[in-house]
């Protein structure tokens, strides 16, 4: 049976990516990716990273929209 990262863990990785990016600590996120890569070997690492980056960019868009909202 294939083992892929569940949605709730993916969502958490997106948040961790955003936090690491803001704090300028990418090494913590890289460690998380390595750990999850071992636990979910069927995930394609390059595809996972691309999906995480895309989701993080959407998150940034939402955060900017909320910050710039008048009220």
Secondary structure by P-SEA (a helix, b strand, c coil): ccccccaaaaaaaaaaaaaaaaaccaaaaaaaaaaaaaacccccaaaaaaaaaaaaaaaaaaaaaaaaccc
